[in-house]
Amino acid sequence: MKDTIVSLLEGAVTALKHQGVLPNDLQPSIKVDPTKDKAHGDYATNLALMLAKPAGKNPRELANMLVSALPESDAIQKTEIAGPGFINFFAAADAAAKIVAQVLDCGDTFGRSLIGKGEKVQVEFVSANPTGPLHVGHGRGAAIGDCLCRLLEATGYDVTREFYYNDAGAQIANLARSVQARAKGLGPDNPSWPEDGYRGEYIADVAKDYLAGETVSADDREVTAKADPEDLDAIQAFAVAWLRREQDLDLKAFGVEFDVYFLESSLYNDGKVAATVEKLIAAGHTYEDDGAMWLRTTDFGDDKDRVMRKRDGGYTYFLPDVAYHLDKWQRGFKTVINEQGADHHSTVTRVRAGLQALEVGIPKGWPDYVLHQMVMVTRSGVEVKLSKRAGSYVTVRDLIDEVGRDATRFFLAARRADSQLTFDIDLARSQSNDNPVYYVQYAHARVCSMLRKAHDADQPFDHPLALANLALLDSDQEKAVLNRLARFPEVVETAAKNREPQQVAQYLLDLSGDFHTCYNAVKVMVDDDTLRNTRLALGLATRQVLRNGLDLMGVSAPEEM
């Protein structure tokens, strides 16, 4: 319907150009939005306000001229001009009802498109250090990142999911020393415990398995413990593999999988960090100062230059980040999206500046970033901070065990990434309309219940009869559902384009609200076969769109609740 209205307005603009009302070289961007109040129609446009100045007309006068110039269409029941010159469109009932036939015909593909044209897109997300279980911040990144991948795939992109393992550096060394201390019988309260050691209960589990000579299999490696508490290198290799396996299990429990696991260590082992340094030196953007090598990132918008190589000869974190993203570019990814915590905000300008300094054709503003804010977990109104498993933070597995995968995923992805999130465990566990995931899933289950009732009453759904009489769906409540259904493809496209999965979550809540209201106001199981079947068809279309939307969120669509 929105596309239809845009097309009609384009026709009106062309007509007014021919009449000399509008300049011939005018190419307006026509914006049509759903109305918030159905008393003002189904869709509205501010086109007359936008074009009033170039037309030299009063906006309301121009709005009248645009309406008069609209081509004939059976899809529009009427138009109204409101306020300073808004044009409101009321969709014809039978035109709106046609969306039911479209949804039922398309099934699982309704809302999907090919606008991406098969373009390769890489999405990097989670990318947690293999030093402990995944915390709720990682969980938020996993939910948002995975939903974003699903959206991009639904809009025709060729998506690669990638996890970057920081398996080198000081934190990994701290992990190895922590496990070694446990293997030697020390606890976190012992004065000899490493100053920056990890204190979670999982460290004791790693040490126990190491001393037992266990074998662990991660995604790309299998490591057998040497059981020697003095061999720090062997402890480190085993501990990293052990925790990578645990993170894999956490992610699988969360319904998240990756196509590529990229190791930071490989950047050094394969000479990619050294090659990046040579490229930056050759481009003339480096200098030596106080025994360190610096990159002149201020030439590319950074607030200060950055150290690449420290006085002790070691590289800063900044340099492997640049080398890693150069590798992404060389792998042919022209669109890269990094979903990370807001604490990475300072690295965005830095990495982009480093990539520009390479002078290899990488465009400004590459890669894209989606940064999520922190998550606070509460129970009975009190913040939950500790986990026995992790020692100092709430883990993703804690949430999944408490409230289930569906609620965890929906809650973590249902808010804007840049907004702080309070995860209310009590709300997520509740079976009430206040629980958003329950509210949406219950709408889906409610349609399934309707169909079971029809079958049990020996009144199964008659598809041809329903589709031949869709114009009967003319109550205000039914029209609200119809118009909401018609918006789903646009929501999917916009959510993918803007990198905002929460738009799908909000849409599902809105559709569920429209459907619950309609269900309570309009009786479905009536004696009239024709009317009953058209209303069942509306329910079926709603169920299909709810299922499609929940799939984009990685959430199940139960038939009973």
C-alpha positions, 0 to 999 in steps of 0.5 A: 500500500505504501508503494502504491501511494508513493507511485500515485504521488509520483504521478501527481508530481509529474502532472503538476510539472506538465501544468507548470505548477512545479519546476521540471527539474524537481526530483522530490524524495517522497516520504509516506508514513503510517499514521499514528491515529487511524482517525487520520487515515492509514498513511500520510505524506508531508509532500505538499509542505516540502514542495510549497516553496519551489512551487511558490504556493501555500502548502494547503493549496498545493496539497489540494492540487496534488490530490486533484492530480492523483491518478485513479486507484481502487486502492484508495478509499479517500484522501483528506488534507489536514493541518498545514498541508498533510495529505492523509490516505484511507486505504480501500477495505478490499485493497487492504484485505489483499495482503492476506492473500499475499501473506498466505501465498508467500508463506515463510518468504513474506517480508523477504526481498532481494535488495541486497543483490547477493552482496557479500557482507561480513558481520563480526560480533561477540569476539570475546577473549577466551578468558572466561564464560560469556557475560551478559554484555557478550549475550547482548552482542550475540543477540543483536549480531545474530538478528542483524545477520538474519535481517541481512540474509532476509534482504538478499545479502550474502552474510558471513558471521565472524568471531575474532579471538583475542588469543594473544597478549596480557589477558591470555598470560593472566589466564595461564598464570591463574590456572597454574596457581589453581593447579598448584593448589592455590586459591584466589585468597592466597597471597601468591595469587597472580595480581591480575588473575581470574577468580571465577570457579571455572578456573578451578575446573580448567585446572582440574581437567588439566591435571587429569590429562583431559582432551578438549575439542574447540572449533578448530583444535584439539588439545590434550593436557600435559598435566604438568603444573610447571609447563605454563605454555602447555597450561595456556594452550589447554586453558584457551581451548577449554574456554573456547569450547565453553564459549561455543557451548554457550553460543549454541545454547543461545542459538548462535553459530559462526562461519569463521573463527579468526585468531589474533595470533594468526596475524602474528604467525602469518606475518600480517602485523609485520606487513601492515607496519611496512605498509604504514611506513611506506605510506609515510604516516609513521614517525619515531618518538621517545623510542616508540613508533607512532602513526600520525592518525591526526591526519585522518580525523583522530584527536591525537596520534597513536603508538603502534610499537612500544619502547619495549618492541611490543605492539599496541592493540591498535596495530593488530586491529588495523591488520585484521581489518586490512585482512577483511578488506583483502578477503573481498568484504566491501561491507563490514559491520562490527557489533561491539560493546560501547567500550570500543567507541574509542577504537572506531576513529582509531581503526578507521584512521589506520586503514586510511593511512594504509592508502590501499583504497579503503573508503572513509567510514569503513567499516560500519559499527553497531555499539551496544550499551551495558546490561544490568540484570535485576531480580525483585528490583535488586541488581544481580552482580555475581555468578558462582561460575564466573566469580564477578559477573552474570553470564549468558548461561545464567540467564538462559538457565533462568528464563530460557533462550527465547526470553533471553534473546528477545529481551537483549535485542528488543531495545536500541543497541545504544540504549542501556538495558535493564534485564528484569529476570522476574518479568522475563519469567512471567506469563503475562502480557507485560512480558513482551516475548510472552505477549508475542508468542501468545498471539501466535499460539492463540491463532493455532488454538483458533484453528484447532477449535475450527477443526474440532467443530468440524469446520476446517478452514476453507481457503478458496472461500476465504480468499473470495470474500476478503472484503468482509474484513472491514471492521476497524480492528480488522483493518488495523491488523491488515494495515500492520501486516502490510508494513512488515516487508518495509520494517524488515528492509528498514531494520536491515538498512539501519542495522536496528533489529529492535524495529522488528521486535517493536513491530511484533509487539504492535502486530500482537497488540492489534491482533489481541484487540481484534480477537477480543472485539470480533468473534471468529467462530461464527455460524456464517461459513463465509465470515468465519473463514475470512476471519480465520484467514486473517488469523492465519496471515497474522500467525505467518507474519508473527512466525516470520518476525520471530524467526528474524529474532531467533525466537521460537513460535510455539503453537501452545502456551 
